[in-house]
Amino acid sequence: MHDSATVASRQRPLGRGHTAALAAGMLVLGCAAQFTTGTPVAEAEQLSRQAAPSVVEVTGSQGDWRLMVDGSPYQVKGLTWGPAPDQAASRMPELKRMGVNTVRTWGTDATTAPLLDAAAANGIKVMNGFWLQPGGGPGSGGCIDYVSDSEYKSTMLSDITGWVDTYKSHPGVLMWNVGNESILGLRDCFSGQELEQQRDAYASFVNRVTERIHAIDPNHPVTSTDAWTGAWPYLKENAPALDLYSVNAYSDVCGVSQDWNSGGYSKPYIVTETGPPGEWEVSDDVNGVPDEPTDVAKAQGYTEAWNCVTGHEGVALGATLFHYGTENDFGGVWFNLVPGGEKRLSYYSVADAYGGRVGGNTPPVISNMSVDTPTSVPAGETFTLSADVSDPDGDPIDYRIMINSKYMDSSSALVPAPGFTGSGPFTVTVPERLGVWKVYLYARDGQGNVGIETQSFRVVPPEASGTNVALDKPASASSYQKTGSGAPFPPANVTDGDDSTRWASDWSDPQWIQVDLGSATSFDHLQLVWEAAYGSHYEIRVSEDGTNWNTIHTMSNGNGGVDSLDVSGTGRYVRMYGTERGTGYGYSLKEFGIYRN
């Protein structure tokens, strides 16, 4: 995984007792001690660079392997790393207190040095990743032909080995990780026999990279991550030079050991992403969108995942749990341990699993959250949000309510609800824009902790009084989109009574759409239900003959959603004449309701 956080939403992430007995390790720990007691960051980083590089090995035999660092056993107690490298110096001490000894990245380049420096200064090591296209799919870097694209492979081999040579002597390096979820992602680029050939070719390229890394740096192992154990047969057949396998597994993490046993593998593995079930794994809720686990369930998910990893003794060498990220957006709330820098229940769950010491004050706990009318909230009106909230430490709780529109427009941003009142239950005002939203209840304790719960709700058009005389009547327009995703979007969609369909115009001004009522008809009210692309300036016109028009209403500050207009008139034809679009797209109407009382 690797977006808003990169997470988080992952379009599928795509998937996340330090010992140092020898002198080099003691020197690193010594640097960390100086750093945490006031040594300036620059001095601590300089000391960490002067420390000798660790020698890391996979030792043992079938079913009885160990990861060794400078001759001492090392179980990976890790987190995937999300913040910018320049934040590492300020954040690594916190990870150390959590009991974390490893962080994992998806890319290694010139910006990696501060991360390695800060990690080494705190006795933490880095699993350095190298991204190979397509990652989890074309959206993660594009499709590559691993059978024939020699230029791409040559470029990546040169880049990877160059950075290995740059950082191989850094004491913060634990191992190298070549690729992330590309064997899975290739299915979005190829199919049939060609897909099999590409997967074999990709695994062979991973092997070639591994051999070159070994020649440059014999002191650090090489692994390769994919999104499911179904990738391992390709690595088993084509990448024998790998020292160990890696896999991203969430709800299926407890099945990895069985897959390993069934596959007859002869290498150990690390789980490089895991935690509670992802968006792509859970069942849908009443509004047909993924039902996000509760804060409590997420915390339990990390504990259960770690127990399954450690239960495969002698084979699973540890895990990097997903995700130490600070994004406070859709994906960040789903997976991040510290969204906005605030600690979740999951943060404390991971610290407990790793034997960390992070203090006793813990977040508020939210349970039994519900929306009273989740499937039908009229645009601009309110619903009641109820929840049981308690703070284990008796701290006063401060509330905030946010909303998100991802399931309408792919936005990851959380924005404040248009309004809310109360301290539980809450009366929440919804947007005017139709569709399925998510509402988030934040409960803060003033101690740097936060509880977050979320539910979906569907915004629908307000009920209009009277009879919709436009229903199923003919409609025509200046233009409509005939091609593109979901097209065509013809004018007839605005009178079909279905707000899941829409008319969409060309991307220019002016544009119009009109309804033929069949004969001169009087009306008292109009309801224009916009899609995301709306008209900010438009006129309502009527005509008896479709040629001569009278303007009966002018809108000069439209903001989308639902425009309910108390406009009366008479005519056979009723037209919305748009003069200025509210977005860079065209005009897009779901319904053009014309009501008579």
N, C-alpha and C positions, 0 to 999 in steps of 0.2 A: 504494500500500500504505500501511497507516497504523496495524496493530495489533500488540501485542507485536510491535510495531513494527510493528509495528504491524503491525508486521510483521510479521513474519514471517512466521507461517504464513500469511499471507494466505489468506483464503478463496478468493482468486484474485489479494497484492497484487496483489488482486482480479483492480505492476506494477510506477530511482529515479534562461605568463609574465604574472602580473597586471601590467597597465600603468596608470600614473596620471601621465601626462606633465604634465597641467595643474596649476595651483596647488592646486586642491581635492584632487586625488588625492595630491599630495605631502604635504599637511597630514595626510590620513588615515594615510599611511605613517609620518609623523613621530610621530603619536599612538601608533601601534603600537610604534614603537621605544622611546618613553618607557615605555610599559606593560610591555614585556618586560624592561626593565632596572630595574624596581622602582617605577614610578609606581603609586600606589594605584589600585585598580579604579575607585572613584568618580571620581577625577580623569581617568582615561583615558576613561571613558564621557562625562564632561562635555566633554572635548576633542572626542570624536567627534561629539557633537551640534552643536558649534560649526562643524564642517567644512561646506563648501558641498555641497549635493546634487549627485550626478553627473548628467550628461546621457547617457542611454543610447539608442542608436539601432540599428536594423537598416538597413544601407546596402548599396548594390550593386544588381545586376540579376540576371536569371534565371540560376541556377547559379553565381553569383559574388557571394554575399552575405557580409557580415561583421557581427558584433556590435561596436559601437563604444562605448567608455566614455570620455567626455571627450575624444573625438577620436582615441583610440588603439584598435587592434584588441584584442578580448577574447574568448578562447576559454574557454567555460565548463568548468572543471575542478572538478566539484562532487561533493558528497555529500548525500544526503537526511539531514535532521537529526532525531534521535530524543530526546536528553536534554531535560529541562525547561529553559525559557529561562533560569532563574536559575543554571544550570550553565554557561552560554555563556562567561562571562568566564574561567572556569578551563580550559575545553576548547578555545577558539578558537586559542590559541597552538599547540596540538598540530596542529590542522588546517592552520595556516599552515606548520608544518614539513613536513607531508605534501605540500605543493604545492597544496593546495586553495584555490581563490579564490571558491567559491560554495557556499552551502548552500540546500537547498530545504525548504520547509515545506508543510503541507497546510491550515493555518489561520492567520489573522491576526486578532488581537484585542488587548485591553488588555495581555495578557501578553507581547506580541511585542517591546516596547521594549528589555528587557535583551538579547535576542538581537541586535537590530539594533545596539545600542550596542557590544556585544562584538565583533561582526563588523567593524564599521567601525574599531574600535580596532586590529584586526589585519589591515587591508587586505583583508577578505573581504566579499563582498556576498551579499544574500539574495534568492532567488526566493520572493516572498511568495505563498502559496497561499490560495485561498478555497474552502471545501468547499461543494459543492452536492449535495443528495440526488438520486439514491440512492447516489452514489459507486459502489462496485463491486457494489452489489446492495442489497436491502432491509435486510440486516443492517448496512449502513453508513449508515443514516439514514432508511430508510423510502421508500415510493414517493410520488412527486409527479406530479400531472397537469399537465404543462407547457403543455398546450393551454388548460386552463380555470382553473387555480389562480392567480388574479391576486393573492390575498393573499400567498401564499408568495413569488411573484416580486417583489412590491413590497417585502416585508420584506427579502429578500436583497439587492435592488438598493440599498436604503437602507443596510443594514449594510455592504456591500462598499464603496460609495462613501464612506461615513463614515470607514472605516479607511484608504482610499486618501488621503483629504484629511488624515487625522491624520499619516500617515507619508511622504507624498510628498516632503517636503523632507529626509528623513533620508539621510545619505550612505551608509548601509548598504543601501539599496534598489537592486536590480538590475532587477527587472521584477515584473509581477503575473501570477499564474497562476489562471485562473478555472475551477474544477471539476476533478474527478479521476475518470476512468473511468465517468462517468455515462451516456455513450452506450452503452457496453457494459452497464452495470448495469441500464438500463431494460428489458433483455430478461427480467429477473426480475420485472418488474412488468406488462408488456404483451406482446402477441403479434400476429402478422399485420399487417394494415394499420394498426391502432391503434398498434402499436410504431413503425412508420415515421412516423406523424404525431407521436408523442411525441418521437422523435429529432430530427425537423425543428424542432419547437417548442423543444426544449432548446437546439439550436444557435442558433436565432434569439434566444433569451434571452441566451445567451453573447454574441452580437453586440451586443445592447442594452446589456449590462453593459460591454462593451469600449468602445462609443461614449461612455458616460458617464464611464468612467475616463479616456479620452483628453481629454475636455473639462475634467476636473479636473486631470489630470497629463499634460501633453504630453511630459514628459521621460523617461518610462519605458515600454518596450513592454509589450504584453499578449499572453499566450498562453493556451492551454487544453489540458489533458492528458487523454488517454484511454488505454485499455489496449491498443488495437491500431489499426493503420493503417486498418482498416475504418471507423473513426469519421471519418477525414479527409474523405470525400466529403460528409458532412453539414455539416462546418464549411466546406468549400469552397463549398457551395451557399448556406448560410444565415448564415455568419459572416465576411463579407469584411473586417470592420474589424480582425480579428486581425492582429497584426504578424508572427506566426510560429506554427507548430504545435508541439505537444509530444506525446510518446508514451512509454508504459511498455512496454518490451520486454525479455525475458530471453533464452530460448533462440532467439527469432526476431529478435534485434537485428540480426544480419548480413543479414537480408532487408529491413530497413526502406528501405535505399537503392533496392532494386529496386521496392518498392511505391511509393515516391515517384516514380520515373521512370515507372512504368506508369500512375500516376494522373494524370499531367499537371498536377502542382501548381505553383503560382507563388509559393510562400512557403517560406522555409527552416524548419528545425525543430531542436528540442533533444530529446534522449532524457532524460526526467525520472526514469526508474528503469531500471536494468539491472544485470546481474551474472550469476552462475551460474544454471542452470535452477532454477525454483521447484518447490515441492511439487506443483503442478498440472500440471507439464510432464514430469516424469521417469517412467520405467517403474516398475512394481511389483516388489518383491522376492519372495522365496520365501514370505513370509507375507501377500502381497497388499496391502502398504502401500507408499507411495512410497519409492523407493530413494535416499536422500540422497547427494549427491555427497561425495567425500572432501575433506578440507582442501586437499590439493594441487589437486584438480580445481576447487574453488571459486576458489582463487587464480588459476588459469589462466583461469577464466571471466571474471574482471574484466579481465584483460589482453586477452583476445580481444574482449570487448565494446568496450573503449576503442579498440582497433585498427579495429574496424568503423565506429565513429562517426567517428573521425578520417579514415578512408578515403574518406568522402563529402565531399570538399573543396568548399568554397563553398556547401554546402547544410546539412550538419549542423554546428551552431554550438557543439557541445559536449555534455556530459552531466552529470547528477548521479547518480552510482552509488549503489546501495542496499546497505548502509545504515550510517550512523554512529549506532549504537545501543548501549546498555549492558545491555539485558535479557539475562539469562543463563537463558533458557527455551527451549522448543521452537523458536519462530520466531527467537529471538536466536541460537541456535547455527547455524541454517540460514543466516542472512544477516548478522548483525552483525559488524562489523570489530573491535569491542572489547567482547565480552560480559563483564560483570563488570568492565569497565575494563582487561581484559587483551588484548594485541595478538595477532591471528591472522596466519597466512601471508597472508591476503587483505589485511590492513592494509598489509603491506609491498609487496604487488603493486600496490595502488592508489597508494601513495606513489611507487613506481618509475615507474608510468605517468605521473604528474603531475610528475615531476622533483623530488620532495621530498627532504629530508635528515632522516632519522629515526634515524640510528645504524646500526651494523653488526650488533648482536646480534639474532638472529632466533629464531623459535619452534622447539620440538621438532617433528620430522616423524614422523607416524604413517602406516604403510602396512601393507597385508596384514592388516587386522584381521578377525577371524572369531570366530564362536560355534560351538562344536563340535556342539551339537544345537539349531539355531535354530528348528526347527518343532515341537519337543516336549520341553519341560522340565517335569517334574512340579512341581506347586505346592510351595513351600517347600524345594525341593532345589537343586542347583547345576548350573552349566555352566562350561565352561572358555573363557575369553576369551584369544585370542592376538593379538599384534600385533608388528610390527617398529617400534621407536621409536629415533630417534637425535636428537641435538642438534648442529646445525652448529657450535656454539661450544664443545662439550665440557662444557656446564654440567650439574651433577647434576639429575636429573629426579625430581619428586614427582608421584605418581599419585593420582587420585581417580576413583571410578566412580559415576555417577548413572544414574537410570532415569526414564522418563516414560510416562504412560498415555494420551496423547492419543487414540490410535486405539480406546480403549474409552469414554472419558468427556469428550473434548474439552479435557482439562486441558493447559495449557501448561507447568505447573511441572515442573522437574527436582528430584528428591529423591534422597538417598543410597540406594544399593542396600542391602538388608537386611544385607548383609555381603560382604566380599571379602578374600581373602588372596593373598599373592604379590606379586612385582614384575615379572611377565611371564614365562610366562603367569599369568593370574589365575583363581582359583576364586571364582565369584560366586554368592551365594545369591539366589534369586529370590523374589518375593512369593508369597503364597498365592492372590491374586486371579487368576482365569483370564482369558486374552485375549492380544492382541498388545501387547507392551511394546517400548520402545526402551532400549538400554543405551548410555551415553556414557562413553568413556574420555578423561579429561583428563590431559594431560602438561604440567606446568609447569616452567619453568627457573629460577625465582627471580629473573628479570630483568624481570618484567612481561609475559612472553610465554606463550602457551598453544597447544598443539595439541589438537584435539578430533576424535574419530572416533565414529561411531555405527552401530549395526546393530540390527535388530529381532530379537525372540525371542518365541516363543509359550509361554505357561504353560498346561499341561493338567492334568487331575485326576491325582493319583497312582494308580497301578494298585492296585486293591483285590484281595485274595486271595479265592478262593471264587467262588460263583455268585451273580449279582444276581437274586434271586428276584422283585424288583419290576419287572424289565424287561417292558414292554408290558402291565403289569397296570393295571386301572382306577384312576383317582385322582379324588378329589373335594375340595372346599375350601369354606371359609366364604364366600369371595368370589373374584372374579378380574376383572381389568381387561378390559373389552370394547371400549373406545375409546382413541384416542391413537395416537401414532406407533408402528408395528410391531404394534399390537394386532390381534386379541385374544391374551391370554396365559393360556390355559386350564390347568387342573390336569394334564391328560394329558401336558403337555410334560415333567413331571418323571420320567416313566418311559419316555420314548421312546429313551433311550440317546444323545441328541444334545445336547451341551452348547452348541450355538448357539441352542437354544430355551429358553423359560423360562415358569414360572408367576409371575404378579404379583398380589398381593392389593390390596384397598382400602388407603388410607393411614390406618389406625387400628389400635388394639389392643383386644382380642386378635384374632388370625387363626389359622386352622389349615389344614393340608392333610393328607390321609390316602390311603394306598394299600390297596386291597382285594386281598389275596393269594389269595383264592378259598377258602381253607380254613386252619385253624390250621397255622402254619408256624413252625419254629424258625429263628433267625438268630443270627449271632455278631458282626456288624460293620455299622455304618451309615456312609454317606458322603453328606453334604449339601453340594452344590456351589452356592454362592450367587452371584448376580449382585451388582452394586454395592450394592443395597438388601438388607440382611441382618437376621437376628434376633440381637440381643445377649443376650436372655433368652428361653429357650424350654424346653419339656419334650418328651420323647419318651414317648408313651403307646401301649399296646397294648390290644386288645379282641377278644373272641370274637364279639360280636354288634353292634358299632358303637354301643352305647349305654352300656355299663358299661366304664370305662377304668381302667387301672393305669399309674401313672407309673413308668418304669424308668430314666430319666435326666433330670437337670436341668442346663441350660447357663445360667450366670449371667455369663459374660464373653466372649461370642462377638464375634469381630472380622471376620467375613466370610471370603471366600476359600473354602477347603475345610475343612469340619469332618469329620475322620475319627474316628469314635467306636467304641471297643471296647466295645460294649454288646450283651449277649445277651438274648434274650427269645423268647417264643412268642405268637403271636396271628394271627388272620385279618386284622385291621386294624392298621396301624401309622400313628401320627399325629405330626406335628410341630405342637405347640400353642405359638404365639408369644405371649409376654406383653409384650415390649418390643422395639421396632424399633431398629436401630442407626443409622438415618438418618431424615430427615423423610418419606421415601417409604414404600411398603408393604413387605411381605416379598416377596422375589423369588428363587425357587429354579430353578436350571438342571436339577439332577438330585437325586432322592431315592433313593439306592442302598441296598438292603437285602441284605446278603450272608450266605450260608451256606457254611461251609467243607466 
